[in-house]
């Protein structure tokens, strides 16, 4: 009898884990399709094949569900590892490597990223969840700003350009509105930043640019 009881408890726990997984996956799918602000508990329950009460039982608070969704999504689409860029000495190659990884991820996660950025201002729990992202990009900018042959007076401009290059909306403008392939968008941003680093904001039209 004891073994049967243990088995039943184990099966119950497994079913709960599976139900939680289905609810999370359903929510992530809806966030990609319509965004967090337009995702309802009824839609989540219908997509997951459970009752509304079951959703609330597993995720009593909105931040609990959003946190589970973030974890689920980042497992499938991890952020590029900044530490991998540190070992690249040449700043242009380092920047090219970073932008290639980041722009690839932007293309893969475009719908979700756009919806998150759109909805965060109106959803405090979502805004709280992603409040660490500026830190990620700040560290990335620190790493990518090293090694350029520029003076201190040009550092703020370099950091501004790097921040612009790393931004999702920059990729979206180049890739979607201007129709560039990701590799072309990377090349444009690397060339722009290299030209400013080499020649200053005024440029030097007599000095050729080299990829």
N, C-alpha and C positions, 0 to 999 in steps of 0.2 A: 504493500500500500504506500509505503514511504517513497519508493522509487517512482510509482505512478504519479504521486503528488509532485515530486521534483520535475518529472517530465512535463506535467501539465503547466507548471509555473514557467518552465523554460519555453514551452510553445507559446504561452501567453506573452512573455517578454519579447519573443521573436516577432509575433504579430504586431505588437505595439511599435517596435522598431520599424517594421515594414510600413505600417500605417503612417508613421511620422515621416518616413522617407517619401512616400507617395504624396503626402500633403506638401512637403517642401518642394519636390520636383514639380508638382502642379503649379505652385505659386511662382516658382522661377520661370516656368514657361509662360505664365500669364504676364509676369513683369516684362518679359521680352516682347510679348505681343502688344500689350496695351499700356504697360507701365504700372508701377506700384500704386499711384493715386487712383487709377481706374480699375484696380483689381478688387473684387468684392469677395467676402467670405463665401457667399453662395456660389460664385464661380469657382472658387478654389475647391469647395466641397464636391461640386459636380465633376470637376476635372479629376479629382482624386478618387471619386467613387465612395465618398463617405458622407455622413450627416454634418450639418453645420456645427452641431454640438461637439462632434468629434474633433473638429478643427480647434475649437475653443479649449477643449480638454487638453489637447497636446500643446497648444500655444495660447496661454491665457492672455498674454500681453502682445501688442503689435511688435514691439522690439524683439521679443523672443522669436517670432516667425521671421522677421527681417534678418536677424542674426543667423538663423539656420539657413536662410536663402543665400546670404553672403558666403557662408562657409561652403555650401554646396557649389555655388558658382565659381568661387576661387579655386576649388579643387580641380574643376574642369578647365578653368582659364586663369592660371596663376599669373601674377604680375611678373614682368621680367626681373631677373635677379641682378640688382645693381652691383653686387659684389663681383660678378663676372666681368664687369667693364673695367674695374680698377686695375686689373693686370695688363690692360692694353696701354702701352706707353704713348703711341702716336695719338694725339687728340682728335684728328680727323677720322682715323679708323675707329677709335673709341666711340665717337659720336655716330658714325655710320652704323656701327654694330647696335648701339642703343636704339636709334631711331628705327632700324629695320625690325628689331624685336617688338618695339612699342607699336609701330604702325601695323604690323601683322596682327597684333592683339586687338587693336582698334577695329580692324576690318572684321575679325572674328566676333567681336562683342559689340558691334556698332549699335544695334537696336537697344540692348540692355543699357549701355553707357549713356546713350542719348536720353532714354527714359529716366534713368537715375538722376542725371543732371537737371532734367526738366522738372522732376517731381520733388526733389530734395527741399527746395525752399518752402513748399507747402506741407511737408511731412516732417515734423520735428524728430521723430524716431529715426527716420531715414537719414536726415542731416547729421544726427549724432553718430550714426553708424559709419558714415564716410568722412568724419571730421579729421581722420588721420591721413587722408590722401594728400593734402598739401605738403605734409611732412615727407612723404615718399618722393614727391617731385622736387622738393627742396634739396634732399640728399642727392637725388639724381643730378640736379644742376650743379651741386658742389663737385661731384665726381667728374662731370663732363667739362667743367670750367678749368680743370687743371691741365697744365702742359702747353697752353697757348702762349705764344711769344708776344705778349702785350703788356703795357704798363698799367699801373693801378688806376689811372684815370679812365681806362677803357673797360675795366672790370664790370661796372654796372651795366654797360651796354651789352657786353658779352652775355652776362647772366640773363638780361632781358630777352635777348635773341634765343638763348637756349630754352628759357621758359616757354617762349612762343613756339619753338620747334616741338617741344614735348607735349603741347596742349592738344587735347582731343579735337577741338574745333579747328585747329590748324590743319591736322590731317584731313578732317572732313571737308574743309574748304578745298584743299589741293586735290584730294582723291574723288570727291563727289561733285563739287561745283565746278572744278576746273578739269576734271576727267583724267588726272594723272594716275599712272600705275604707282603702287607703293614704292618701288625702287626708284622711280622718277621723282617722287615727292621727297624721298630721302636724299637723293642727289642734289635737288634744289636747295634744301635746307642746309646741307653740309657745305655746299658751295657758297651760299649767302653768308653763313657764319664765318667760314674761312676767309672770305674776301674782307669782311669787316675786321677780323682779327689781324689780317696781314696789312691792310691798307688804311684802316680807320673808317669812320662813317662817311668821310668825303670820298673815299676810294682813290685809286690810282689807275687811270685808264690805260697807262702805258705799260703796266706790269701784267703779264698774262696770268690767268688763273689756271691752276692745274688740279685735276681730280686726284 
